[in-house]
């Protein structure tokens, strides 16, 4: 099968999912790896991680090379420039076979196959993308961990850390977040937390893993945790409604670890969105964005047709197990 597989990649901040397909669209195998957002971990590490996933797929499929590698990249908010493609490819990938766009584009394509719609991604980071019937695209949020990413696991974790330190400094009300922060980061007392959160290996994806503890505090009635989650979801809902071409009465597709793993978070977001976009509804994306990236790759090469789409649908459950 040398040089016959196509590869689609959903490259998030915490996890990368890649899928291989035959020339006719039949899905063959899936591989999982660490996040490849090069804004968080650097270009070299992101490339190394992606190469490991790609090599695993090639080995599993008995292929020596790939026809194309289509990557939905969380570090991007649109198609990669020629310079970015060349830099990311390095010596690991042939740049001529590399297609790179945002991970929101891959997720939206998985939901709509290029038709109109809006996707809201909320994982380590957050971002919104909307497309109209003419193929025009709008992007909202996605400014990265330093500038925002409302509602994301990272932003919720950072806000929780700030709430805890404010309580320890005596300028905010006591909160259950204080105990959870110390336990999660393995700190004996508040001041020893500093070396933990600024120590080696504490990147955005690691910090985002604290967000479920914030949800735990909220569901048990901690008012500080509830307020910061509601504030984050309200801001993300405003971004989603402002980005959508037609917000009222439409479906907003949801994807990312925060939404996928928490009905609590989804419900708070949906309630906030209903105020911004009356008559709207939310639906969790049921197809891996890696498949969206792969189909987008077929499209960019002029090879996408109904037969390919049907082959993907026929083999999806077998390969992904759901």
MONORUR-V484404 format. One record per residue. N is the residue number from 0. PHI is phi in radians with two decimals (999 if undefined). D_LAST is the distance of its C-alpha to the last C-alpha in Angstrom with 1 decimal. Layout:
BEGIN
n->N phi->PHI d_last->D_LAST
n->N phi->PHI d_last->D_LAST
END
This chain:
BEGIN
n->0 phi->999 d_last->26.2
n->1 phi->-0.90 d_last->28.4
n->2 phi->1.07 d_last->28.1
n->3 phi->-2.02 d_last->25.5
n->4 phi->-1.52 d_last->22.2
n->5 phi->-1.84 d_last->21.2
n->6 phi->-2.21 d_last->19.5
n->7 phi->-1.99 d_last->18.0
n->8 phi->-2.30 d_last->18.1
n->9 phi->-1.82 d_last->17.2
n->10 phi->-1.77 d_last->20.2
n->11 phi->-1.49 d_last->20.3
n->12 phi->-1.37 d_last->23.1
n->13 phi->-1.91 d_last->21.3
n->14 phi->-2.55 d_last->18.5
n->15 phi->-2.08 d_last->17.9
n->16 phi->-2.07 d_last->14.7
n->17 phi->-2.20 d_last->15.7
n->18 phi->-2.23 d_last->14.3
n->19 phi->-1.89 d_last->16.6
n->20 phi->-2.40 d_last->17.1
n->21 phi->-1.32 d_last->19.9
n->22 phi->-1.04 d_last->22.7
n->23 phi->-1.54 d_last->21.3
n->24 phi->1.77 d_last->18.0
n->25 phi->-1.09 d_last->15.9
n->26 phi->-1.30 d_last->13.4
n->27 phi->-1.98 d_last->14.7
n->28 phi->-2.87 d_last->13.6
n->29 phi->-2.20 d_last->12.7
n->30 phi->-2.36 d_last->15.2
n->31 phi->-2.11 d_last->15.8
n->32 phi->-2.57 d_last->19.2
n->33 phi->-1.31 d_last->21.5
n->34 phi->-1.07 d_last->22.3
n->35 phi->-2.18 d_last->24.5
n->36 phi->-1.24 d_last->26.4
n->37 phi->-1.26 d_last->29.8
n->38 phi->-1.21 d_last->31.6
n->39 phi->-1.64 d_last->30.7
n->40 phi->-2.06 d_last->30.9
n->41 phi->1.63 d_last->33.1
n->42 phi->-1.13 d_last->32.6
n->43 phi->-1.11 d_last->33.3
n->44 phi->-1.19 d_last->30.7
n->45 phi->-1.10 d_last->28.0
n->46 phi->-1.12 d_last->28.9
n->47 phi->-1.09 d_last->28.9
n->48 phi->-1.14 d_last->25.5
n->49 phi->-1.14 d_last->24.0
n->50 phi->-1.09 d_last->26.0
n->51 phi->-1.08 d_last->24.5
n->52 phi->-1.20 d_last->20.9
n->53 phi->-1.11 d_last->22.2
n->54 phi->-1.08 d_last->24.2
n->55 phi->-1.11 d_last->21.4
n->56 phi->-1.14 d_last->19.5
n->57 phi->-1.04 d_last->22.8
n->58 phi->-1.14 d_last->23.4
n->59 phi->-1.07 d_last->20.1
n->60 phi->-1.52 d_last->20.5
n->61 phi->1.19 d_last->24.2
n->62 phi->-1.88 d_last->25.3
n->63 phi->-1.64 d_last->28.4
n->64 phi->-2.72 d_last->27.7
n->65 phi->-2.17 d_last->25.5
n->66 phi->-1.30 d_last->26.5
n->67 phi->-2.71 d_last->25.5
n->68 phi->-2.19 d_last->23.8
n->69 phi->-1.82 d_last->22.6
n->70 phi->-1.99 d_last->22.2
n->71 phi->-1.55 d_last->21.3
n->72 phi->-1.89 d_last->23.7
n->73 phi->-1.18 d_last->24.1
n->74 phi->-1.45 d_last->27.8
n->75 phi->-1.95 d_last->28.4
n->76 phi->-2.13 d_last->28.8
n->77 phi->-3.10 d_last->29.3
n->78 phi->-1.01 d_last->29.8
n->79 phi->-1.19 d_last->31.3
n->80 phi->-1.28 d_last->35.0
n->81 phi->-1.04 d_last->36.3
n->82 phi->-1.17 d_last->37.8
n->83 phi->-1.16 d_last->34.6
n->84 phi->-1.01 d_last->32.8
n->85 phi->-1.15 d_last->35.6
n->86 phi->-1.15 d_last->35.8
n->87 phi->-1.21 d_last->32.1
n->88 phi->-1.06 d_last->32.1
n->89 phi->0.91 d_last->35.1
n->90 phi->-1.68 d_last->35.6
n->91 phi->-1.49 d_last->31.9
n->92 phi->-2.32 d_last->30.7
n->93 phi->-1.27 d_last->32.6
n->94 phi->-1.03 d_last->32.9
n->95 phi->-1.18 d_last->33.2
n->96 phi->-1.82 d_last->29.5
n->97 phi->-1.76 d_last->28.3
n->98 phi->-2.09 d_last->26.9
n->99 phi->-2.36 d_last->26.5
n->100 phi->-2.49 d_last->25.9
n->101 phi->-1.26 d_last->24.6
n->102 phi->-1.21 d_last->21.1
n->103 phi->-1.18 d_last->21.5
n->104 phi->-1.09 d_last->22.2
n->105 phi->-1.10 d_last->19.0
n->106 phi->-1.16 d_last->17.0
n->107 phi->-1.14 d_last->19.2
n->108 phi->-1.16 d_last->18.9
n->109 phi->-1.12 d_last->15.1
n->110 phi->-1.42 d_last->15.8
n->111 phi->-2.13 d_last->19.0
n->112 phi->0.93 d_last->19.5
n->113 phi->1.54 d_last->22.9
n->114 phi->-1.53 d_last->23.9
n->115 phi->-1.19 d_last->25.3
n->116 phi->2.81 d_last->23.4
n->117 phi->-2.38 d_last->23.3
n->118 phi->-2.05 d_last->20.8
n->119 phi->-2.09 d_last->21.7
n->120 phi->-1.72 d_last->20.4
n->121 phi->-2.48 d_last->21.3
n->122 phi->-2.34 d_last->20.6
n->123 phi->-1.02 d_last->23.5
n->124 phi->-2.05 d_last->25.2
n->125 phi->-2.49 d_last->24.8
n->126 phi->-2.94 d_last->25.4
n->127 phi->-2.24 d_last->25.3
n->128 phi->-2.42 d_last->25.4
n->129 phi->-2.30 d_last->26.3
n->130 phi->-2.26 d_last->27.1
n->131 phi->-1.75 d_last->29.3
n->132 phi->-1.17 d_last->29.7
n->133 phi->-1.65 d_last->32.1
n->134 phi->1.57 d_last->29.9
n->135 phi->-1.24 d_last->31.8
n->136 phi->-2.21 d_last->29.9
n->137 phi->-2.15 d_last->30.7
n->138 phi->-2.20 d_last->29.6
n->139 phi->-2.32 d_last->30.2
n->140 phi->1.17 d_last->30.1
n->141 phi->1.23 d_last->28.8
n->142 phi->-1.39 d_last->32.3
n->143 phi->1.69 d_last->31.1
n->144 phi->-1.16 d_last->31.6
n->145 phi->-1.45 d_last->35.4
n->146 phi->-1.82 d_last->35.8
n->147 phi->2.85 d_last->33.3
n->148 phi->1.07 d_last->29.5
n->149 phi->-0.91 d_last->29.8
n->150 phi->1.43 d_last->27.1
n->151 phi->-1.23 d_last->25.5
n->152 phi->-1.02 d_last->25.0
n->153 phi->-1.14 d_last->28.0
n->154 phi->-1.14 d_last->30.2
n->155 phi->-1.11 d_last->29.5
n->156 phi->-1.11 d_last->30.3
n->157 phi->-1.11 d_last->33.5
n->158 phi->-1.08 d_last->34.6
n->159 phi->-1.19 d_last->34.2
n->160 phi->-1.06 d_last->36.2
n->161 phi->-1.17 d_last->38.9
n->162 phi->-1.15 d_last->39.0
n->163 phi->-1.16 d_last->39.5
n->164 phi->-1.16 d_last->42.2
n->165 phi->-1.13 d_last->43.9
n->166 phi->-1.15 d_last->44.1
n->167 phi->-1.14 d_last->45.5
n->168 phi->-1.40 d_last->48.0
n->169 phi->1.40 d_last->49.1
n->170 phi->-1.92 d_last->48.4
n->171 phi->-2.55 d_last->45.4
n->172 phi->-1.16 d_last->44.7
n->173 phi->-1.00 d_last->43.3
n->174 phi->-2.55 d_last->39.5
n->175 phi->-1.12 d_last->37.1
n->176 phi->-1.06 d_last->35.5
n->177 phi->-1.04 d_last->38.5
n->178 phi->-1.14 d_last->37.6
n->179 phi->-1.15 d_last->33.9
n->180 phi->-1.06 d_last->34.9
n->181 phi->-1.08 d_last->37.2
n->182 phi->-1.18 d_last->34.8
n->183 phi->-1.14 d_last->31.9
n->184 phi->-1.57 d_last->34.1
n->185 phi->1.19 d_last->36.2
n->186 phi->-1.72 d_last->39.5
n->187 phi->-1.29 d_last->42.4
n->188 phi->-2.67 d_last->44.0
n->189 phi->-0.91 d_last->43.4
n->190 phi->-1.22 d_last->45.5
n->191 phi->-1.31 d_last->43.7
n->192 phi->-1.11 d_last->40.5
n->193 phi->-1.00 d_last->42.0
n->194 phi->-1.19 d_last->41.7
n->195 phi->-1.33 d_last->38.1
n->196 phi->-1.38 d_last->36.7
n->197 phi->-1.89 d_last->38.9
n->198 phi->-1.41 d_last->38.5
n->199 phi->-1.03 d_last->36.9
n->200 phi->1.49 d_last->33.1
n->201 phi->-1.54 d_last->32.7
n->202 phi->-1.70 d_last->30.9
n->203 phi->-1.06 d_last->29.0
n->204 phi->-1.19 d_last->25.6
n->205 phi->-1.14 d_last->27.3
n->206 phi->-1.13 d_last->29.1
n->207 phi->-1.07 d_last->26.1
n->208 phi->-1.17 d_last->24.7
n->209 phi->-1.38 d_last->27.5
n->210 phi->-1.02 d_last->26.2
n->211 phi->-1.07 d_last->24.3
n->212 phi->-1.19 d_last->27.7
n->213 phi->-1.15 d_last->29.1
n->214 phi->-1.05 d_last->26.6
n->215 phi->-1.00 d_last->27.7
n->216 phi->-1.12 d_last->31.3
n->217 phi->-1.15 d_last->30.6
n->218 phi->-1.24 d_last->29.0
n->219 phi->-1.73 d_last->31.9
n->220 phi->1.73 d_last->34.4
n->221 phi->-1.22 d_last->35.6
n->222 phi->-1.18 d_last->37.1
n->223 phi->-1.15 d_last->37.1
n->224 phi->-1.14 d_last->33.3
n->225 phi->-1.05 d_last->32.7
n->226 phi->-1.11 d_last->35.1
n->227 phi->-1.27 d_last->33.7
n->228 phi->-1.19 d_last->30.0
n->229 phi->-1.08 d_last->31.4
n->230 phi->-1.10 d_last->33.5
n->231 phi->-1.13 d_last->30.7
n->232 phi->-1.22 d_last->28.4
n->233 phi->-1.12 d_last->31.4
n->234 phi->-1.16 d_last->32.2
n->235 phi->-1.13 d_last->28.7
n->236 phi->-1.12 d_last->28.7
n->237 phi->-1.11 d_last->32.1
n->238 phi->-1.11 d_last->30.9
n->239 phi->-1.08 d_last->28.0
n->240 phi->-1.16 d_last->30.4
n->241 phi->-1.25 d_last->33.0
n->242 phi->-1.41 d_last->30.8
n->243 phi->-1.08 d_last->29.2
n->244 phi->-1.18 d_last->31.3
n->245 phi->-2.47 d_last->31.2
n->246 phi->-1.32 d_last->30.0
n->247 phi->-1.22 d_last->31.1
n->248 phi->1.33 d_last->28.9
n->249 phi->-1.85 d_last->25.9
n->250 phi->-1.48 d_last->22.3
n->251 phi->-1.86 d_last->21.7
n->252 phi->-1.44 d_last->18.2
n->253 phi->-2.02 d_last->17.4
n->254 phi->-2.63 d_last->15.9
n->255 phi->1.96 d_last->16.8
n->256 phi->-0.98 d_last->16.9
n->257 phi->-1.09 d_last->19.5
n->258 phi->-1.30 d_last->17.7
n->259 phi->-1.13 d_last->14.2
n->260 phi->-1.68 d_last->15.7
n->261 phi->-2.48 d_last->18.5
n->262 phi->-1.13 d_last->18.9
n->263 phi->-1.01 d_last->22.6
n->264 phi->-1.15 d_last->22.7
n->265 phi->-1.06 d_last->20.8
n->266 phi->-1.14 d_last->23.3
n->267 phi->-1.15 d_last->26.3
n->268 phi->-1.12 d_last->25.3
n->269 phi->-1.06 d_last->24.8
n->270 phi->-1.15 d_last->28.2
n->271 phi->-1.19 d_last->29.8
n->272 phi->-1.16 d_last->28.4
n->273 phi->-1.05 d_last->29.7
n->274 phi->-1.29 d_last->33.1
n->275 phi->-1.54 d_last->32.9
n->276 phi->-2.39 d_last->31.2
n->277 phi->-0.95 d_last->32.1
n->278 phi->1.44 d_last->29.8
n->279 phi->-1.37 d_last->26.8
n->280 phi->-2.49 d_last->23.3
n->281 phi->-2.10 d_last->20.3
n->282 phi->-2.56 d_last->16.6
n->283 phi->-1.24 d_last->13.9
n->284 phi->-1.10 d_last->12.5
n->285 phi->-1.73 d_last->8.9
n->286 phi->-2.16 d_last->9.1
n->287 phi->-1.09 d_last->10.2
n->288 phi->-1.04 d_last->14.0
n->289 phi->-1.06 d_last->14.4
n->290 phi->-1.20 d_last->13.4
n->291 phi->-1.05 d_last->16.0
n->292 phi->-1.11 d_last->18.5
n->293 phi->-1.15 d_last->18.1
n->294 phi->-1.14 d_last->18.7
n->295 phi->-1.08 d_last->21.5
n->296 phi->-1.09 d_last->23.0
n->297 phi->-1.02 d_last->23.1
n->298 phi->-1.09 d_last->24.8
n->299 phi->-1.12 d_last->27.3
n->300 phi->-1.64 d_last->28.3
n->301 phi->1.25 d_last->28.8
n->302 phi->-2.01 d_last->26.2
n->303 phi->-1.44 d_last->23.6
n->304 phi->-2.61 d_last->23.8
n->305 phi->-1.11 d_last->21.9
n->306 phi->-1.15 d_last->21.4
n->307 phi->-1.12 d_last->19.5
n->308 phi->-1.05 d_last->17.3
n->309 phi->-1.15 d_last->16.7
n->310 phi->-1.16 d_last->15.9
n->311 phi->-1.09 d_last->13.3
n->312 phi->-1.07 d_last->11.6
n->313 phi->-1.23 d_last->12.1
n->314 phi->-1.94 d_last->10.6
n->315 phi->-1.03 d_last->7.7
n->316 phi->-1.10 d_last->4.9
n->317 phi->-1.08 d_last->7.6
n->318 phi->-1.48 d_last->8.3
n->319 phi->-1.60 d_last->5.6
n->320 phi->1.30 d_last->3.8
n->321 phi->-2.77 d_last->0.0
END
